[in-house]
Amino acid sequence: MPSNPSIFLNMAHKQKIQTSNILYFLFVTYLTVLPFEIGPTGRYILSFLLIAVAIRLLSLQKKENLKILLPELIGLPVVVFLLLLDIIAAVSIIFSPDPFYSTAVYFEEFFLNSILFLSIVTLMATTPEVIDWQQSLRIANIVFLIVYIGVMLQWILFPSHPLFQERSIASELHTRWDRLFAFGNGCTLFHGIKHTSLFLTLVISFWAVRAAQAKLSKTGMTIFLMDLFALISTTRRAASLAVVAGICASSILFRHSSRYLKAALLFFGALGIFFVISGNGGYFIRENWHLLLHGEVQKARDQGGSIPLRINTYKVFSEYIMENPFKPNGLGRKLIKEYRADLVKKAGLIHGHNTFLNFAFYMGIQGALTLLCLIICQARLLWQKWREEPNGEYASLMAVSLIFMLMFWATNMFTDGFCHGSATMYWLFTGLSTGVAIRHRLTRRDAAKTYALRL
């Protein structure tokens, strides 16, 4: 019996739709669970599944489009620096005192995230409509807030039976304020206070751009303010300052400041001032600023607080790195703690508390410089796309990604959050905007002759 071509076309179309739905479900699920403590195994499984489905969906695309796209993709500066960073990281394993541990770190932090990023980029460069990025962020944000605020209230209202409390902090919780400000770091449901604050920079960047565009509903404004409250409750000052800078940049990006952005900044500032004047300033101001302003860092360090510790750590780690600037030491913080005990003792902290400083320690300064070049190339690509189409279909995605990058990397100047789930979150989300920007670049350059994709 002769086959009917229309039947095969319908079957292929249905298969493509089903695969697209599965991919979108996995993307939303991954983005939603990242701020929670799912462990490395959970991230491995979700990354592998997402990569496999993305590759399967790409295999259903027109082969001629992929043949044109892939060579162009490999030659882009963003991809070149990403691959170069992976190579530099792999070479550093040779110099590690514990190569098995460094190999595990490389697989999770570099190789797997790079494959995930490139899969998302390639997919978005061919079929950007497959992922509803705005709906994904809303779902992830709402789920996070329900759990975060819900369990926090349980801690405050029922202090004798707190859920998911880390045992080590039980003796420190004397008042409701203690429970409020210890929650982010003491609740075992979440991936740690640092990663919680970085997740909040992503969702806050989304609402900040919506506010700057004057597209914020009352519900959106409520979620925006709840996110800001959650960030304040983490007591992470670097993330808070980065968010203020990002919110201000949102108004500059769209050349007007809506009343929503002003209200958000006023709320954020008022909340911080309230906590300080209500006698809870110790949660936010933990240093002797009189000594710091007079340059007496060592005395300030002896009295406690993270800022003098960081200043001393930056100095000690920088001096150590500059002794052999191009010499790698191997990947992973555990190497610093276990094999550089003298450095830790002198610095006062167990790692550099700066992503670039840590990368320079792990891989030599060539690793830190490669990461910096990668970030600059990525930001430039997104900026060009936004500048050429500030009112286009994906203008909001470009703006959110740029603001998120600003917040994310500003925060990581004072910590090292570019690891574990937060690194995955970064590559997962910016993969969307990078792929769309690459698509725009290629279609704009020669839409009719060399890149015949269905728009």
C-alpha positions as CSV (number, residue, x, y, z in Angstrom):
1,M,0.0,0.0,0.0
2,P,1.5,3.4,-0.9
3,S,2.3,5.6,2.0
4,N,0.6,8.9,2.4
5,P,3.2,11.8,2.9
6,S,0.6,13.9,4.8
7,I,0.3,11.2,7.5
8,F,4.1,11.3,8.1
9,L,4.1,15.1,8.1
10,N,1.3,15.1,10.7
11,M,3.1,12.5,12.8
12,A,6.3,14.6,12.6
13,H,4.4,17.7,13.6
14,K,2.8,16.0,16.6
15,Q,6.1,14.6,17.7
16,K,7.7,18.1,17.5
17,I,4.8,19.6,19.6
18,Q,5.1,16.8,22.2
19,T,8.9,17.2,22.4
20,S,8.5,21.0,22.7
21,N,6.0,20.5,25.6
22,I,8.3,18.1,27.4
23,L,11.3,20.5,27.0
24,Y,9.2,23.5,28.3
25,F,8.1,21.4,31.3
26,L,11.7,20.4,32.1
27,F,12.8,24.0,31.8
28,V,10.2,25.4,34.1
29,T,10.8,22.5,36.6
30,Y,14.5,23.1,36.6
31,L,14.2,26.9,37.0
32,T,11.7,26.4,39.8
33,V,13.7,23.9,41.9
34,L,17.1,25.6,41.5
35,P,16.8,27.7,44.7
36,F,15.9,24.6,46.7
37,E,18.3,22.0,48.1
38,I,18.0,19.3,45.4
39,G,21.7,18.3,45.6
40,P,24.2,17.7,42.7
41,T,22.5,14.5,41.7
42,G,19.2,16.3,41.1
43,R,20.9,18.9,39.0
44,Y,22.7,16.2,37.0
45,I,19.5,14.4,36.2
46,L,17.6,17.6,35.2
47,S,20.6,18.8,33.1
48,F,20.9,15.5,31.3
49,L,17.2,15.4,30.6
50,L,17.0,18.9,29.4
51,I,20.1,18.5,27.1
52,A,18.7,15.2,25.7
53,V,15.3,16.7,24.9
54,A,16.8,19.8,23.4
55,I,19.0,17.7,21.1
56,R,16.0,15.6,20.2
57,L,14.0,18.7,19.3
58,L,16.9,20.1,17.3
59,S,17.0,16.8,15.4
60,L,13.4,17.5,14.3
61,Q,14.4,20.8,12.7
62,K,15.3,21.4,9.1
63,K,18.8,20.0,8.6
64,E,19.9,22.8,6.2
65,N,19.2,25.4,8.9
66,L,21.4,23.5,11.4
67,K,24.1,23.1,8.9
68,I,24.2,26.9,8.4
69,L,23.8,27.7,12.1
70,L,26.4,25.5,13.8
71,P,29.5,26.8,11.9
72,E,28.3,30.3,12.6
73,L,27.7,29.5,16.3
74,I,31.2,28.0,16.8
75,G,32.8,31.2,15.4
76,L,31.0,33.6,17.7
77,P,33.1,35.2,20.5
78,V,30.8,34.1,23.2
79,V,31.1,30.5,22.2
80,V,34.9,30.8,21.6
81,F,35.5,32.2,25.0
82,L,33.2,29.6,26.6
83,L,35.1,26.7,25.0
84,L,38.4,28.4,25.9
85,L,37.3,28.6,29.5
86,D,36.5,24.9,29.5
87,I,39.9,24.1,28.1
88,I,41.7,26.2,30.6
89,A,39.7,24.6,33.4
90,A,40.4,21.1,32.1
91,V,44.2,21.9,32.0
92,S,44.1,23.1,35.6
93,I,43.1,19.6,36.8
94,I,46.7,18.5,36.0
95,F,48.0,20.8,38.7
96,S,45.4,19.8,41.3
97,P,46.6,18.0,44.5
98,D,43.3,16.1,44.3
99,P,42.7,15.5,40.6
100,F,39.6,13.2,41.1
101,Y,37.9,16.0,43.1
102,S,38.8,18.6,40.6
103,T,37.6,16.4,37.7
104,A,34.2,16.1,39.5
105,V,34.1,19.9,39.9
106,Y,35.0,20.4,36.2
107,F,32.2,18.0,35.1
108,E,29.5,19.8,37.2
109,E,30.6,23.4,37.0
110,F,32.1,23.6,33.5
111,F,31.4,20.8,31.1
112,L,27.8,20.0,32.0
113,N,26.8,23.7,32.2
114,S,28.5,24.5,28.9
115,I,26.6,21.7,27.1
116,L,23.4,22.9,28.7
117,F,24.0,26.5,27.7
118,L,25.0,25.6,24.1
119,S,21.9,23.3,23.8
120,I,19.6,26.1,24.9
121,V,21.4,28.7,22.7
122,T,21.1,26.5,19.6
123,L,17.5,25.7,20.3
124,M,16.5,29.4,20.8
125,A,18.4,30.4,17.7
126,T,16.1,28.1,15.7
127,T,12.8,28.0,17.5
128,P,12.6,30.8,20.2
129,E,8.9,30.3,20.7
130,V,9.5,26.8,22.3
131,I,10.0,28.4,25.8
132,D,7.7,31.0,27.3
133,W,10.4,32.6,29.4
134,Q,8.1,35.1,31.1
135,Q,5.6,32.5,32.2
136,S,8.6,30.3,33.4
137,L,9.9,33.1,35.6
138,R,6.4,33.8,37.1
139,I,5.9,30.1,38.0
140,A,9.3,29.8,39.5
141,N,8.9,33.0,41.5
142,I,5.5,32.2,42.8
143,V,6.5,28.7,43.9
144,F,9.5,30.1,45.6
145,L,7.6,32.8,47.5
146,I,4.9,30.4,48.6
147,V,7.4,28.0,50.2
148,Y,9.9,30.7,51.4
149,I,7.3,33.0,53.0
150,G,5.1,30.1,54.2
151,V,7.9,28.3,56.1
152,M,9.3,31.6,57.4
153,L,5.9,32.4,58.9
154,Q,5.8,28.9,60.5
155,W,9.2,29.6,62.1
156,I,8.0,32.9,63.5
157,L,4.5,31.8,64.6
158,F,5.4,28.4,65.9
159,P,9.0,28.8,67.2
160,S,8.9,25.7,69.3
161,H,8.5,23.4,66.2
162,P,10.2,25.1,63.3
163,L,10.2,23.1,60.1
164,F,13.4,22.2,58.2
165,Q,15.6,24.0,60.7
166,E,19.3,23.3,60.7
167,R,20.2,22.1,64.2
168,S,23.4,24.1,64.5
169,I,21.4,27.4,64.7
170,A,18.7,26.4,67.2
171,S,20.6,27.9,70.2
172,E,20.9,31.3,68.3
173,L,17.2,31.9,67.8
174,H,15.9,33.8,70.8
175,T,13.5,36.3,69.2
176,R,11.3,36.6,66.2
177,W,13.8,38.9,64.6
178,D,16.4,36.2,65.0
179,R,14.2,33.6,63.3
180,L,13.3,36.0,60.5
181,F,16.9,36.9,59.6
182,A,18.3,33.4,60.3
183,F,15.7,31.7,58.2
184,G,17.4,32.1,54.8
185,N,20.6,30.4,56.0
186,G,19.1,28.1,58.5
187,C,16.3,26.4,56.5
188,T,17.5,23.2,55.0
189,L,14.9,23.4,52.2
190,F,17.0,26.0,50.4
191,H,20.3,25.8,48.6
192,G,22.0,28.4,51.0
193,I,21.5,32.0,51.6
194,K,24.0,33.1,48.9
195,H,22.2,31.1,46.2
196,T,18.8,32.3,47.4
197,S,19.8,35.9,47.0
198,L,21.2,35.2,43.5
199,F,17.9,33.5,42.5
200,L,16.1,36.6,43.8
201,T,18.3,38.9,41.5
202,L,16.9,37.0,38.5
203,V,13.2,37.3,39.4
204,I,13.7,40.9,40.6
205,S,15.3,41.9,37.3
206,F,12.2,40.6,35.6
207,W,9.8,42.7,37.7
208,A,12.1,45.7,37.5
209,V,12.0,45.7,33.7
210,R,8.3,45.2,33.7
211,A,8.0,48.2,36.0
212,A,10.3,50.3,33.9
213,Q,8.1,49.4,30.9
214,A,5.0,50.4,32.9
215,K,3.6,46.9,32.3
216,L,3.2,45.9,36.0
217,S,-0.2,44.8,37.3
218,K,-1.1,45.0,41.0
219,T,-0.4,41.3,41.3
220,G,3.0,41.8,39.7
221,M,3.8,44.7,42.0
222,T,2.9,42.6,45.0
223,I,5.2,39.8,43.9
224,F,7.9,42.4,43.2
225,L,7.7,43.8,46.8
226,M,7.6,40.3,48.3
227,D,10.8,39.5,46.4
228,L,12.4,42.6,47.8
229,F,11.3,41.6,51.3
230,A,12.7,38.1,50.8
231,L,16.0,39.6,49.7
232,I,16.2,41.9,52.7
233,S,15.5,38.9,55.0
234,T,18.6,37.2,53.7
235,T,20.7,40.1,55.0
236,R,23.0,39.8,51.9
237,R,24.3,43.3,51.5
238,A,26.1,42.7,48.2
239,A,23.0,41.3,46.5
240,S,20.9,44.2,48.0
241,L,23.2,46.8,46.6
242,A,23.4,45.0,43.3
243,V,19.6,45.0,43.1
244,V,19.4,48.7,43.8
245,A,21.9,49.3,41.0
246,G,19.9,47.0,38.7
247,I,16.6,48.8,39.4
248,C,18.2,52.1,38.7
249,A,19.7,50.7,35.5
250,S,16.2,49.5,34.4
251,S,14.9,53.1,34.5
252,I,17.9,54.3,32.5
253,L,17.6,51.5,29.9
254,F,14.0,52.5,29.1
255,R,14.7,56.3,29.6
256,H,12.0,56.8,32.1
257,S,11.3,55.9,35.7
258,S,7.8,54.7,36.3
259,R,6.1,55.2,39.6
260,Y,6.4,51.4,40.2
261,L,10.2,51.6,40.2
262,K,10.1,54.5,42.5
263,A,7.7,52.7,44.8
264,A,9.9,49.6,44.8
265,L,13.1,51.6,45.7
266,L,11.2,53.5,48.4
267,F,9.8,50.3,49.8
268,F,13.3,48.6,49.8
269,G,15.0,51.6,51.4
270,A,12.2,52.1,54.0
271,L,12.3,48.4,54.9
272,G,16.1,48.6,55.4
273,I,15.9,51.8,57.5
274,F,13.1,50.3,59.6
275,F,15.1,47.2,60.5
276,V,18.1,49.4,61.5
277,I,16.2,51.9,63.6
278,S,14.1,49.2,65.3
279,G,17.2,47.8,66.9
280,N,18.1,45.2,64.3
281,G,20.8,47.0,62.6
282,G,23.3,44.4,63.8
283,Y,22.0,42.0,61.2
284,F,23.1,44.5,58.4
285,I,25.9,46.6,59.9
286,R,28.3,44.1,61.4
287,E,31.6,46.1,61.3
288,N,33.2,49.0,63.1
289,W,32.9,51.5,60.4
290,H,34.8,54.1,62.4
291,L,37.9,52.0,62.3
292,L,37.4,51.1,58.6
293,L,37.0,54.7,57.5
294,H,40.3,55.5,59.3
295,G,42.1,52.7,57.5
296,E,42.5,50.5,60.6
297,V,41.4,47.3,58.9
298,Q,43.2,44.9,61.2
299,K,41.6,46.4,64.3
300,A,38.2,46.3,62.6
301,R,38.8,42.7,61.7
302,D,39.5,41.8,65.3
303,Q,36.2,43.2,66.3
304,G,34.3,41.1,63.7
305,G,32.3,41.7,60.5
306,S,32.7,40.4,57.0
307,I,34.0,43.5,55.3
308,P,37.4,43.8,57.0
309,L,37.8,40.0,56.6
310,R,37.1,40.4,52.9
311,I,39.6,43.2,52.5
312,N,42.2,41.2,54.2
313,T,41.3,38.1,52.1
314,Y,41.4,40.0,48.8
315,K,44.9,41.3,49.7
316,V,46.2,37.8,50.8
317,F,44.8,35.9,47.8
318,S,45.9,38.6,45.3
319,E,49.5,38.5,46.7
320,Y,49.5,34.7,46.5
321,I,48.2,34.7,42.9
322,M,50.6,37.3,41.7
323,E,53.6,35.3,42.9
324,N,52.8,32.8,40.1
325,P,50.0,34.5,38.1
326,F,49.7,31.9,35.3
327,K,50.1,28.8,37.5
328,P,46.8,26.9,38.1
329,N,46.1,25.3,41.5
330,G,43.2,23.0,40.5
331,L,39.4,23.4,40.6
332,G,37.3,23.5,43.8
333,R,37.2,25.3,47.1
334,K,38.0,22.2,49.1
335,L,41.6,22.4,47.7
336,I,42.0,25.8,49.4
337,K,40.7,24.6,52.7
338,E,42.6,21.3,52.8
339,Y,45.8,22.0,51.0
340,R,46.3,25.7,51.6
341,A,45.6,25.9,55.3
342,D,48.3,28.5,55.8
343,L,46.7,30.8,53.2
344,V,43.3,30.3,54.9
345,K,44.7,31.2,58.3
346,K,46.4,34.3,57.0
347,A,43.3,35.4,55.0
348,G,40.7,34.6,57.5
349,L,38.2,33.2,55.0
350,I,38.3,29.8,53.2
351,H,38.2,31.2,49.7
352,G,38.6,34.4,47.8
353,H,35.0,35.6,48.1
354,N,35.2,37.0,44.6
355,T,34.4,34.9,41.5
356,F,37.3,36.3,39.5
357,L,39.8,36.0,42.3
358,N,38.8,32.4,42.8
359,F,39.0,31.6,39.1
360,A,42.5,33.2,39.1
361,F,43.4,30.9,42.0
362,Y,41.9,27.8,40.4
363,M,43.2,28.3,36.8
364,G,45.6,31.2,36.8
365,I,44.8,34.7,35.8
366,Q,44.1,33.4,32.3
367,G,41.0,31.7,33.7
368,A,39.7,35.0,35.3
369,L,40.5,37.0,32.1
370,T,38.7,34.5,29.9
371,L,35.6,34.6,32.1
372,L,35.7,38.4,31.9
373,C,35.9,38.4,28.1
374,L,33.1,35.9,27.9
375,I,30.8,38.1,30.1
376,I,31.7,41.2,28.0
377,C,31.0,39.5,24.7
378,Q,27.7,38.1,26.0
379,A,26.6,41.5,27.3
380,R,27.6,43.2,24.1
381,L,25.6,40.7,22.0
382,L,22.5,41.2,24.1
383,W,23.0,45.0,24.1
384,Q,23.2,45.1,20.3
385,K,20.0,43.1,20.0
386,W,18.2,45.4,22.4
387,R,19.5,48.6,20.9
388,E,18.5,47.6,17.4
389,E,15.0,46.6,18.4
390,P,14.2,48.3,21.8
391,N,10.5,47.7,21.1
392,G,10.8,44.3,19.4
393,E,9.3,41.0,20.4
394,Y,12.2,39.9,22.5
395,A,13.3,43.4,23.8
396,S,12.1,42.5,27.3
397,L,14.2,39.3,27.4
398,M,17.3,41.2,26.4
399,A,16.6,43.9,29.0
400,V,16.0,41.4,31.8
401,S,19.1,39.4,30.9
402,L,21.3,42.6,30.9
403,I,19.9,43.7,34.3
404,F,20.2,40.2,35.7
405,M,23.9,40.0,34.5
406,L,24.5,43.4,36.2
407,M,23.0,42.2,39.5
408,F,24.6,38.7,39.3
409,W,28.1,39.8,38.6
410,A,28.0,42.8,40.9
411,T,27.0,40.4,43.7
412,N,29.8,38.0,42.7
413,M,32.4,40.7,43.2
414,F,31.9,40.1,46.9
415,T,31.2,36.4,47.0
416,D,31.6,33.3,44.9
417,G,28.1,32.4,43.8
418,F,29.1,31.3,40.3
419,C,28.9,27.7,41.3
420,H,26.5,24.8,41.9
421,G,22.8,25.7,41.2
422,S,23.5,29.5,40.7
423,A,25.9,28.8,37.9
424,T,23.4,26.5,36.3
425,M,20.7,29.1,36.7
426,Y,22.9,31.7,35.0
427,W,23.7,29.6,32.0
428,L,20.1,28.3,31.8
429,F,18.5,31.7,31.6
430,T,21.1,33.7,29.7
431,G,21.1,30.8,27.2
432,L,17.6,32.0,26.2
433,S,18.6,35.5,25.4
434,T,21.9,34.6,23.9
435,G,20.2,32.2,21.5
436,V,17.6,34.8,20.4
437,A,20.3,37.5,20.0
438,I,22.4,35.1,17.8
439,R,19.3,34.4,15.7
440,H,18.6,38.1,15.3
441,R,22.2,38.7,14.3
442,L,22.2,35.9,11.6
443,T,18.8,36.7,10.2
444,R,19.6,40.4,10.0
445,R,22.9,39.8,8.2
446,D,21.5,37.6,5.4
447,A,17.9,36.5,6.0
448,A,17.0,35.8,2.4
449,K,20.1,33.9,1.2
450,T,22.0,32.2,4.0
451,Y,19.7,31.7,7.0
452,A,16.3,30.7,5.8
453,L,14.5,30.1,9.0
454,R,10.8,30.4,9.5
455,L,10.1,33.6,11.4
